[in-house]
Amino acid sequence: MEGLAQFWSASDGIGRAVVGLLLLMSISAWVLIFWKGWVLMRARRDIERAVPSFWAAESVDAGRSRLTTLDREQVLSPLLEATVPRSGHNTLETRGTLEGQLTRRLRDGLHRGLAHLQYGQVLLASIGSTAPFIGLFGTVWGIYHALVSISAAGSITIEKVSGPVGEALIMTAAGLAVAIPAVLAYNLFGKWVAACEAELEGFAHDLRQMVMDNAPPEGGA
């Protein structure tokens, strides 16, 4: 702590700004990691329970009631709602065939669910990719600032150089400490999202097939 306090007092505005930025990125990453991990675990658990429960229901209305209760993250409900026929005439949406309308609505519902599951992935990727370079910039600036201060003192010894340079290298370590958890979380969450996406696509396909099997022939009485 004493070394960090000494480094902070010896830093200029740019060095302190880099430290503040890394701290902000670290806090943002960890908040997002805990929140997103909780959301994805809930979504995976809900999908595993809700889909079999829906297909075990005696009717679509009973299945909808079960699914609504179990789908806490609302990633399955948009797909089920997409199977409800749309009212209205003389619109581009309602002029198409039932198969085309259903495919379009299911695709839109799938995109809404995936957007919720993928929320925050861009921020994690950005933190993981930029934090090491920000830390490296802080190190380079800190070394430059330290060498200028030592040169102004008129005498340069290894003892006077090693201390400030070693403290400046802390910035590189800080950048890595911020980036590594973000990168690991991004990779893990990407795997979880992909697993959920596969389940959602399968559910959407089965819903589409169910509606098409129960639909009256087009053009029939």
KEKE-3310 file (N, C-alpha, C; in steps of 0.2 Angstrom, whole numbers, plus 5000, padded with zeros to 4 digits):
npx = (5004:5010:5019:5010:5004:5015:5018:5006:5006:5018:5014:5008:4995:4991:4995:4988:4975:4975:4976:4964:4955:4958:4953:4940:4936:4939:4930:4918:4919:4918:4906:4898:4901:4897:4883:4879:4883:4874:4862:4863:4864:4852:4844:4848:4844:4831:4827:4830:4820:4808:4805:4803:4792:4783:4780:4774:4762:4744:4737:4740:4737:4738:4752:4757:4754:4762:4775:4776:4777:4789:4799:4809:4818:4813:4815:4810:4797:4794:4795:4785:4774:4775:4769:4756:4742:4743:4732:4723:4723:4729:4742:4760:4765:4754:4750:4758:4762:4756:4767:4778:4775:4775:4789:4795:4791:4795:4809:4811:4807:4817:4828:4826:4826:4840:4847:4845:4852:4865:4868:4880:4891:4899:4905:4913:4922:4928:4934:4943:4951:4957:4962:4975:4983:4981:4986:4999:5002:5001:5012:5023:5022:5024:5037:5044:5040:5046:5060:5062:5061:5071:5082:5082:5086:5099:5108:5110:5107:5107:5099:5090:5084:5078:5068:5057:5054:5051:5039:5031:5030:5020:5008:5007:5004:4992:4984:4984:4978:4965:4961:4962:4951:4940:4942:4941:4929:4921:4923:4918:4905:4901:4901:4890:4880:4879:4875:4862:4857:4856:4846:4835:4834:4830:4818:4810:4810:4802:4790:4786:4784:4774:4763:4761:4758:4745:4738:4725:4723:4729:4719:4708:4692)
npy = (4994:5006:5008:5009:5021:5030:5029:5034:5048:5052:5052:5060:5070:5062:5049:5047:5047:5036:5026:5028:5025:5012:5006:5009:5002:4989:4988:4989:4978:4967:4969:4967:4953:4946:4949:4945:4932:4927:4929:4921:4909:4907:4908:4896:4886:4888:4886:4872:4867:4873:4870:4855:4855:4862:4855:4844:4847:4847:4855:4870:4882:4878:4874:4886:4893:4886:4888:4902:4904:4898:4903:4914:4924:4928:4923:4912:4915:4925:4917:4909:4918:4922:4913:4916:4921:4936:4950:4960:4967:4969:4972:4970:4960:4952:4948:4938:4920:4908:4900:4908:4920:4915:4910:4922:4929:4921:4921:4935:4934:4925:4933:4943:4937:4932:4944:4948:4939:4940:4953:4964:4957:4964:4974:4967:4961:4972:4978:4967:4967:4980:4984:4979:4986:4999:4998:4996:5008:5016:5012:5015:5029:5032:5027:5036:5048:5046:5045:5058:5065:5060:5064:5077:5079:5078:5068:5051:5035:5017:5014:5025:5024:5011:5010:5020:5015:5002:5004:5010:4999:4992:4996:4989:4976:4979:4982:4969:4962:4967:4964:4949:4942:4948:4943:4929:4927:4932:4922:4911:4914:4916:4903:4898:4906:4901:4888:4890:4897:4886:4878:4887:4889:4876:4874:4884:4879:4867:4873:4880:4869:4863:4872:4872:4859:4859:4868:4874:4869:4880:4891:4882:4877)
npz = (5000:5004:4994:4983:4986:4986:4972:4967:4972:4966:4952:4938:4930:4919:4922:4933:4928:4919:4929:4935:4925:4922:4935:4934:4923:4928:4939:4931:4923:4933:4939:4928:4925:4937:4936:4923:4923:4933:4926:4914:4920:4926:4914:4907:4916:4916:4903:4902:4910:4906:4893:4891:4900:4894:4882:4888:4892:4891:4882:4871:4878:4891:4891:4888:4900:4909:4903:4904:4918:4921:4913:4917:4912:4901:4888:4880:4879:4869:4858:4858:4858:4845:4838:4838:4828:4818:4818:4806:4789:4772:4774:4772:4780:4783:4771:4766:4765:4777:4782:4779:4786:4799:4800:4799:4811:4821:4819:4823:4836:4841:4839:4848:4861:4860:4860:4873:4880:4875:4879:4885:4881:4872:4879:4888:4879:4874:4885:4889:4878:4877:4889:4893:4884:4888:4901:4898:4891:4902:4909:4901:4900:4914:4916:4908:4914:4926:4923:4917:4929:4937:4929:4929:4942:4942:4944:4941:4946:4949:4959:4960:4948:4948:4957:4953:4940:4943:4950:4940:4931:4938:4932:4920:4925:4932:4921:4915:4925:4925:4912:4910:4918:4912:4899:4901:4906:4895:4885:4892:4894:4881:4877:4885:4880:4866:4869:4874:4863:4854:4860:4859:4846:4842:4849:4843:4830:4832:4837:4826:4817:4824:4823:4809:4806:4812:4805:4795:4777:4765:4756:4757:4763)
capx = (5000:5014:5022:5005:5003:5020:5017:5001:5009:5023:5011:5005:4988:4989:4996:4982:4969:4976:4974:4956:4952:4958:4949:4933:4935:4939:4923:4912:4919:4916:4899:4895:4903:4892:4876:4878:4883:4868:4856:4864:4863:4845:4841:4850:4840:4824:4826:4830:4814:4802:4804:4800:4786:4778:4778:4771:4755:4738:4735:4744:4736:4741:4759:4759:4754:4768:4781:4777:4779:4796:4803:4810:4822:4809:4819:4806:4790:4793:4794:4778:4770:4776:4764:4749:4741:4742:4726:4725:4723:4732:4749:4765:4766:4749:4749:4762:4759:4757:4774:4782:4774:4778:4796:4798:4789:4799:4815:4811:4807:4823:4833:4825:4829:4847:4849:4845:4857:4871:4869:4886:4897:4904:4909:4918:4927:4932:4939:4948:4956:4960:4965:4982:4987:4980:4991:5006:5003:5003:5019:5028:5021:5027:5044:5046:5040:5051:5067:5063:5062:5078:5087:5081:5089:5106:5112:5107:5110:5102:5094:5085:5080:5074:5061:5051:5053:5047:5032:5028:5028:5013:5002:5006:5001:4986:4981:4983:4973:4958:4959:4961:4945:4935:4942:4939:4921:4918:4924:4913:4898:4900:4899:4884:4875:4879:4871:4855:4854:4854:4840:4830:4832:4826:4811:4807:4808:4797:4784:4784:4781:4767:4758:4760:4754:4738:4735:4721:4726:4728:4714:4703:4686)
capy = (5000:5012:5009:5012:5028:5034:5029:5039:5054:5054:5052:5066:5069:5057:5043:5046:5046:5029:5022:5029:5022:5004:5005:5010:4996:4983:4988:4988:4971:4962:4970:4963:4946:4943:4950:4941:4925:4925:4929:4916:4902:4907:4906:4889:4882:4889:4882:4865:4865:4875:4867:4849:4856:4865:4849:4839:4850:4844:4860:4875:4886:4875:4875:4894:4895:4883:4892:4909:4903:4895:4907:4920:4928:4930:4921:4907:4918:4928:4912:4906:4923:4923:4908:4919:4924:4943:4953:4965:4966:4974:4974:4966:4955:4947:4945:4932:4913:4906:4898:4914:4924:4911:4910:4929:4931:4917:4924:4941:4932:4922:4938:4947:4932:4931:4950:4949:4934:4943:4959:4965:4954:4969:4978:4962:4960:4978:4978:4962:4968:4986:4985:4978:4992:5005:4997:4997:5015:5019:5010:5019:5036:5032:5027:5043:5053:5045:5047:5065:5068:5059:5068:5084:5079:5079:5062:5045:5029:5012:5014:5030:5022:5005:5011:5023:5011:4996:5006:5011:4992:4990:4998:4984:4971:4981:4981:4962:4960:4969:4960:4942:4940:4949:4938:4922:4928:4932:4915:4906:4917:4915:4896:4897:4909:4897:4882:4893:4898:4880:4876:4891:4887:4870:4876:4888:4874:4863:4877:4881:4863:4861:4876:4870:4853:4860:4874:4871:4870:4887:4891:4878:4880)
capz = (5000:5004:4987:4978:4988:4983:4965:4966:4973:4961:4946:4936:4929:4914:4925:4938:4923:4917:4935:4936:4919:4924:4940:4931:4919:4932:4942:4926:4921:4938:4940:4922:4926:4942:4934:4917:4925:4936:4921:4910:4923:4926:4908:4905:4920:4914:4896:4903:4914:4903:4886:4892:4903:4889:4878:4892:4893:4887:4877:4870:4883:4897:4890:4889:4907:4912:4901:4907:4925:4922:4909:4921:4908:4895:4881:4877:4878:4863:4853:4859:4856:4838:4835:4838:4822:4818:4815:4801:4782:4768:4776:4769:4785:4783:4764:4765:4767:4784:4783:4778:4792:4805:4800:4801:4818:4825:4819:4827:4843:4843:4840:4855:4866:4860:4862:4880:4883:4873:4882:4889:4878:4868:4884:4891:4874:4874:4891:4888:4872:4878:4896:4893:4881:4893:4906:4895:4890:4909:4911:4897:4903:4921:4915:4905:4919:4931:4920:4917:4936:4939:4925:4932:4949:4940:4945:4939:4949:4948:4965:4959:4942:4949:4961:4949:4935:4945:4951:4934:4929:4941:4927:4915:4929:4933:4914:4914:4930:4922:4906:4911:4920:4906:4893:4903:4907:4888:4882:4896:4893:4874:4876:4887:4875:4861:4871:4874:4856:4850:4862:4857:4839:4842:4851:4838:4824:4834:4837:4819:4814:4827:4820:4802:4806:4814:4801:4789:4771:4763:4751:4759:4766)
cpx = (5004:5017:5017:5004:5009:5020:5012:5003:5014:5020:5009:4998:4986:4990:4990:4975:4969:4974:4966:4953:4952:4954:4942:4931:4935:4932:4918:4913:4917:4909:4895:4896:4898:4885:4875:4878:4877:4862:4857:4862:4855:4841:4842:4845:4833:4822:4825:4823:4808:4800:4800:4793:4781:4775:4774:4764:4750:4736:4740:4743:4739:4749:4761:4759:4761:4775:4782:4779:4787:4801:4805:4814:4818:4812:4815:4799:4789:4792:4787:4773:4770:4771:4757:4748:4740:4736:4728:4725:4727:4739:4754:4766:4760:4747:4753:4759:4760:4764:4779:4781:4776:4785:4799:4797:4794:4807:4816:4811:4814:4828:4832:4828:4837:4850:4850:4851:4864:4873:4876:4892:4902:4908:4914:4924:4931:4937:4944:4953:4960:4964:4973:4986:4986:4985:4998:5007:5005:5010:5024:5028:5025:5034:5047:5046:5045:5058:5068:5064:5069:5083:5087:5085:5097:5111:5108:5110:5105:5097:5088:5081:5075:5068:5056:5049:5049:5040:5028:5026:5021:5007:5001:5002:4994:4981:4979:4977:4966:4956:4958:4954:4939:4936:4940:4931:4918:4918:4919:4906:4896:4898:4892:4878:4874:4874:4864:4853:4852:4848:4834:4828:4828:4819:4807:4805:4802:4790:4782:4781:4774:4762:4756:4756:4747:4735:4731:4724:4724:4724:4708:4697:4687)
cpy = (5006:5013:5012:5019:5032:5034:5034:5046:5057:5054:5059:5065:5063:5050:5042:5044:5039:5024:5022:5025:5014:5002:5005:5004:4989:4982:4986:4980:4966:4963:4966:4956:4943:4944:4945:4934:4923:4925:4923:4909:4902:4905:4899:4885:4882:4886:4875:4863:4867:4872:4860:4850:4858:4859:4844:4841:4847:4849:4866:4881:4884:4876:4882:4896:4892:4887:4899:4909:4902:4900:4914:4926:4930:4928:4916:4910:4921:4923:4910:4911:4924:4918:4910:4922:4932:4945:4958:4963:4971:4976:4969:4960:4950:4945:4939:4925:4912:4904:4904:4919:4921:4912:4917:4931:4927:4919:4930:4939:4929:4928:4942:4943:4932:4938:4951:4945:4937:4950:4960:4962:4959:4972:4973:4961:4966:4979:4973:4964:4975:4987:4984:4983:4998:5004:4998:5004:5019:5018:5014:5026:5037:5032:5033:5048:5052:5047:5054:5068:5066:5063:5075:5085:5080:5073:5056:5039:5024:5012:5019:5028:5016:5006:5014:5018:5005:4998:5007:5004:4990:4991:4992:4978:4973:4980:4973:4959:4962:4965:4953:4940:4942:4944:4931:4922:4928:4926:4910:4908:4915:4907:4895:4900:4904:4891:4884:4894:4892:4877:4880:4890:4881:4870:4879:4884:4870:4867:4878:4875:4861:4866:4874:4864:4854:4865:4871:4873:4877:4886:4886:4881:4881)
cpz = (5000:4997:4982:4980:4986:4976:4963:4967:4968:4954:4944:4934:4924:4918:4930:4934:4921:4923:4936:4931:4920:4929:4938:4927:4923:4936:4937:4924:4927:4939:4934:4923:4931:4939:4928:4919:4928:4931:4917:4913:4924:4920:4906:4909:4918:4908:4898:4906:4910:4897:4887:4896:4898:4884:4881:4894:4889:4881:4876:4876:4890:4897:4890:4896:4910:4910:4904:4914:4926:4918:4912:4917:4902:4888:4877:4875:4872:4857:4853:4857:4849:4834:4834:4832:4823:4815:4810:4794:4778:4770:4773:4774:4784:4776:4763:4767:4774:4786:4783:4784:4798:4806:4802:4808:4823:4825:4823:4834:4845:4844:4846:4861:4866:4862:4869:4883:4881:4876:4886:4886:4875:4873:4887:4886:4874:4879:4891:4883:4873:4884:4896:4890:4885:4898:4904:4893:4897:4911:4907:4899:4910:4920:4913:4910:4924:4929:4919:4924:4938:4935:4927:4939:4948:4941:4944:4942:4948:4953:4963:4953:4944:4952:4957:4943:4937:4947:4945:4930:4932:4936:4922:4919:4930:4926:4913:4919:4928:4916:4906:4913:4915:4901:4895:4903:4900:4885:4885:4894:4885:4873:4879:4883:4869:4862:4871:4867:4853:4853:4860:4850:4838:4844:4846:4832:4826:4835:4830:4816:4817:4824:4813:4802:4808:4810:4796:4782:4768:4756:4752:4762:4773)
residu = (MET:GLU:GLY:LEU:ALA:GLN:PHE:TRP:SER:ALA:SER:ASP:GLY:ILE:GLY:ARG:ALA:VAL:VAL:GLY:LEU:LEU:LEU:LEU:MET:SER:ILE:SER:ALA:TRP:VAL:LEU:ILE:PHE:TRP:LYS:GLY:TRP:VAL:LEU:MET:ARG:ALA:ARG:ARG:ASP:ILE:GLU:ARG:ALA:VAL:PRO:SER:PHE:TRP:ALA:ALA:GLU:SER:VAL:ASP:ALA:GLY:ARG:SER:ARG:LEU:THR:THR:LEU:ASP:ARG:GLU:GLN:VAL:LEU:SER:PRO:LEU:LEU:GLU:ALA:THR:VAL:PRO:ARG:SER:GLY:HIS:ASN:THR:LEU:GLU:THR:ARG:GLY:THR:LEU:GLU:GLY:GLN:LEU:THR:ARG:ARG:LEU:ARG:ASP:GLY:LEU:HIS:ARG:GLY:LEU:ALA:HIS:LEU:GLN:TYR:GLY:GLN:VAL:LEU:LEU:ALA:SER:ILE:GLY:SER:THR:ALA:PRO:PHE:ILE:GLY:LEU:PHE:GLY:THR:VAL:TRP:GLY:ILE:TYR:HIS:ALA:LEU:VAL:SER:ILE:SER:ALA:ALA:GLY:SER:ILE:THR:ILE:GLU:LYS:VAL:SER:GLY:PRO:VAL:GLY:GLU:ALA:LEU:ILE:MET:THR:ALA:ALA:GLY:LEU:ALA:VAL:ALA:ILE:PRO:ALA:VAL:LEU:ALA:TYR:ASN:LEU:PHE:GLY:LYS:TRP:VAL:ALA:ALA:CYS:GLU:ALA:GLU:LEU:GLU:GLY:PHE:ALA:HIS:ASP:LEU:ARG:GLN:MET:VAL:MET:ASP:ASN:ALA:PRO:PRO:GLU:GLY:GLY:ALA)
# end
